[in-house]
């Protein structure tokens, strides 16, 4: 049955360019939306530029233009970047719009009428050098919870804690670096704690958020939800709060309202209504966000909607950050890469494929490893998929007039296998397990290539040209159907293949297409191999672009290159590789964890190794880990360690961890796609 789905992606801030870190989200949401549409659902994708706040006001002032001129230019740039990366929005709008003002004011006035707004005087940081009160994103300091340096005034990027700017230690103005002073100012607060019970009930729905996010939300509930400051002092670029003369809505109040405004704007232009897409129970509202804005989207935003009689989202899909070569993006190393810089050297579908090949439904960070990128894209996308189409189409055109015929019997069997696998692949798309979907598709592509190689039509044509035609016709059909399955990830390739075969790819129903006659077109340069030099050119251009800019500019988190322990344990004596090879490390999943009575350091773990069975393990991690939060976690287990009899029972392995001990013990985990029982090499 067809569904109505409204999808939103988090709003990029209109103070800088789209970069590869942003694209993790937009490519992910675009793939999901395209898959929904190909399944026959009516799925609409909304987004907008986040245009308000002090940083935009100051950037425009520095550039000698108005904020409106600046955000208009950025909107044009963002829109083109998304289009060129094949990210299709039904509406890409702006929060500096009449619709956004209307919804922001409506939400505020309804919250106020419901008794959820508290107005009181507070002390906040004021920069005497710049003459302004400092909003949380214009002040930095040391996190009061974990001690991480150079964090924003509202949330820590290291431990995800949220706090008030005045809680920061060693605070300084982000603009001039001077220490601020405290001054009194009247502010408006949402009584977030009043929504605790409703929010708990909301997140209790099984698939509202993934389990890892739910555990984090429970931690915030345990700490108690604090009143949320939704006002900022003039001067400020944003919407003035009704009934005030010098107070403006904090950008985090009107930014998510942009989802509603974009929907309203689209609906009015397309003969539809906002209510049928946002207020109707027949429509699923799905948010895609990064893990750094979980608090806002899973607590503050739904509370605002609940308090103003608007419907909260059906699900919030949370993803991790992007690292490049295992480290956070860096301007000096050339790994802080703008979307436009990438597009100067490589097409968008290479990155779309690579991201999809590493994306899961979890919140683990995604690493763009340049060496792995070249290897994977060339081996899978080019050598496996594109090569299947290239060698069969080109052979038909060179030797057999490009004429198709009914596929050979073995190809028919492979085509049936492919159609039989389709429900599994579609289910993986639905669950956002894109990496698993691509593995399944590439296995089918491998099988198709093995058949072509095994039958060798280039040899068969000498004695049985019609047999060779049947084999290559089967290859063309297999290539076409593989491209149908990959169309959400590679829409431009799907378009080219549709033109090549004369059968446009629009729906997963196209998996039933069977080409038994007619001619194929010229394969041409559908997609080329990636030369490593292309990646190096991207890196060099990115480094040159930011030469002299320093680290920590807009869009990039600051921090030391290496977080090293001051007094680490000395290295052990060298060993031969044969000695290390005797250690059998396996991926395990913790099925249960409990404290051991009479042992203040031990937890008893039941660890699954998949088809290899389970192990009972006693681990000295009680002071550093809550046993309830360990269930379901993947770990690295020394699986061939001789069982050791302890007074509490038999320990049948050892989990790998780092740190000096006590409360500083950090369990090692594999990437999310690793399976229980996988060997660690």
Buried (B, 14 or more C-beta within 10 A) or exposed (E): EEEBBBBBBBBBBBBBBBBBBBBBBBBBBBBBBBBBBBBEBEBBBBBBBBBBBBBBBBBBBEEEEEBEEBBBEBBEBBBBBBEBBBBBBBBBBBBBBEBBBBBBBBBBBBBBEBEBBEBEEBEBBBBEEBEBBBBBBBBBBBBBBEEBBBBBBBBBBBEBBBBBBBBBEEBBBBBEEEBBEEEEBEBBBBBBBBBBEBBEEBBEEEEBBBEBBBBBBBEBBEEEBBBBBBBBBEBBBBBBBEEEEBBBBBBBBBBBBBBBBBBBBBBEEEEEEBEEBBBEEEBBBBBBBBBBBBBBBBBBBBBBBBBBEBBBBBBBBBBBBBBBBEEBBBBBBBBBBBBBBBBEBBBBBBBBBBBBBBBBBBBBBBBBBBEBBBEBBBEBBBBBBBBBBBBBBBBBBEBBEBEBBBBBEBBBBBBEEBEEBBEEBBEBBBBBBBBBBBBBBBEBBBBBBEBBEEBEBBEBBEEEEEBBBBBBBBBBBBBBBBBBBBBBBBBBBBBBBBEBBEBEBBBBEBBEBBBEEEEBBEBEEBBEEBEEEBBEBBBEBBBEBBEEEEBBEEBBBBBEEEEEEEEEEEEEEEEEEEEEEEEEBBBBBBBBBBBBEEBEBBBBBBBBBBEEEBBBBBBBBBEBBEBEBBBEBBBBBBBEBEEEEEEBEEBBBBBBBEEEEEEEBEBEBBBBBBEBBBEBE
